[in-house]
Amino acid sequence: MADRTATVDGLHPEVAVRLARVEQRYTASRRALVETLAAAGRPLSIPEILAATPAIPQSSAYRNVTALIDAKALRRVAGSDDHGRFELAEDLAGHHHHLICESCGQVVDVAASPRLERALAEAARVAEEETGFTVDDHRMDLVGTCRNCRT
């Protein structure tokens, strides 16, 4: 737990710099939002963010998420339901992929293991050969049914 706190504390200066670049301040609400997303370990919807940080008003949460996205500190992750989900930018949180439940919409992070990354690099190479498109990066979302929805 202490390692996670140290990691979260280390995010704050970088997020503050990113917000300053777009002429925004790193307010207490934005700091709480970053801490909530860092602690969650998975992308969260606005209702989930509000449940975890009840001191942030709903209207403020939407504005703050937008400002943090504009500053490239957060990114939106598409789910299978009507709720967008948000997480720290990959360069802040580390490279990973997502499992998306098509029943409940939950999005779960999956570590980018060396085996998985080798397979994706090969898939990218094949795509380049077949299309002439140059692949610079990748994201992978696997869609299925989570354990809770299966039972």
FENRABEL-V297728 format. One record per residue. N is the residue number from 1. PSI is psi as a letter, one per 40 degrees, with the letter a starting at -180 (* if undefined). NEAR is the number of other C-alpha atoms within 10 Angstrom. D_LAST is the distance of its C-alpha to the last C-alpha in Angstrom with 1 decimal. Layout:
# FENRABEL-V297728
n-><N;N>
psi-><PSI;PSI>
near-><NEAR;NEAR>
d_last-><D_LAST;D_LAST>
This chain:
# FENRABEL-V297728
n-><1;2;3;4;5;6;7;8;9;10;11;12;13;14;15;16;17;18;19;20;21;22;23;24;25;26;27;28;29;30;31;32;33;34;35;36;37;38;39;40;41;42;43;44;45;46;47;48;49;50;51;52;53;54;55;56;57;58;59;60;61;62;63;64;65;66;67;68;69;70;71;72;73;74;75;76;77;78;79;80;81;82;83;84;85;86;87;88;89;90;91;92;93;94;95;96;97;98;99;100;101;102;103;104;105;106;107;108;109;110;111;112;113;114;115;116;117;118;119;120;121;122;123;124;125;126;127;128;129;130;131;132;133;134;135;136;137;138;139;140;141;142;143;144;145;146;147;148;149;150;151>
psi-><d;d;d;d;d;d;d;d;d;d;d;d;d;d;d;d;d;d;d;d;d;f;f;i;i;g;i;d;d;d;d;d;d;d;d;d;d;d;d;d;e;i;i;i;i;d;d;d;d;d;d;d;g;e;e;h;i;d;d;d;d;d;d;d;d;d;d;d;d;d;e;f;d;i;i;h;h;h;a;e;a;e;h;i;i;i;i;i;i;d;e;d;e;i;h;i;a;i;h;h;h;e;d;e;e;i;h;h;i;h;i;g;i;d;d;d;d;d;d;d;d;d;d;d;d;d;d;d;d;d;e;e;h;h;h;d;i;i;i;h;h;h;h;a;h;i;d;d;d;d;*>
near-><7;7;8;11;13;10;15;18;14;12;19;16;11;13;23;19;16;20;22;13;12;13;10;15;15;18;12;10;16;23;16;16;21;24;18;19;22;21;14;14;13;17;25;23;21;17;13;15;22;17;11;16;16;10;11;19;11;14;8;12;20;13;12;20;21;15;20;25;19;16;21;18;24;23;19;17;17;17;22;16;14;9;15;15;22;21;24;24;17;14;10;18;17;11;15;16;20;22;19;23;21;17;15;14;22;21;26;18;15;15;13;16;11;9;9;12;14;12;11;16;15;12;12;18;14;12;14;13;11;9;8;9;11;11;11;6;7;12;9;12;17;14;16;14;16;18;8;9;10;8;5>
d_last-><31.0;34.7;34.2;31.8;34.3;37.1;35.2;34.6;38.2;39.3;37.7;39.8;43.1;41.7;39.9;43.2;45.2;42.9;43.2;46.9;47.3;46.1;48.2;45.4;45.3;42.6;42.1;40.2;37.5;37.1;37.1;34.3;32.3;32.8;32.0;28.7;27.7;29.0;27.1;23.7;23.4;21.6;22.8;22.7;23.3;26.3;24.3;22.6;26.1;27.6;25.2;26.0;29.7;30.7;34.4;34.2;34.8;32.6;35.7;36.6;33.2;33.6;37.2;36.5;33.6;36.1;38.9;36.8;35.7;39.4;40.3;37.9;36.1;32.8;31.1;28.7;25.5;24.2;20.6;19.0;19.6;23.0;23.0;25.0;24.1;26.8;27.5;30.7;32.7;32.0;35.5;34.7;31.2;31.5;30.4;26.7;24.2;21.0;17.4;16.5;13.2;14.4;11.9;12.6;15.7;15.2;17.7;17.7;20.9;21.4;24.7;27.3;28.0;31.2;29.6;27.6;30.7;32.9;30.6;30.8;34.5;35.0;33.0;35.3;38.3;37.5;36.9;40.3;42.0;40.8;41.4;44.1;41.9;42.2;38.8;39.3;35.8;32.2;28.8;25.6;22.4;19.6;17.2;13.7;10.1;9.0;6.5;5.6;5.5;3.8;0.0>
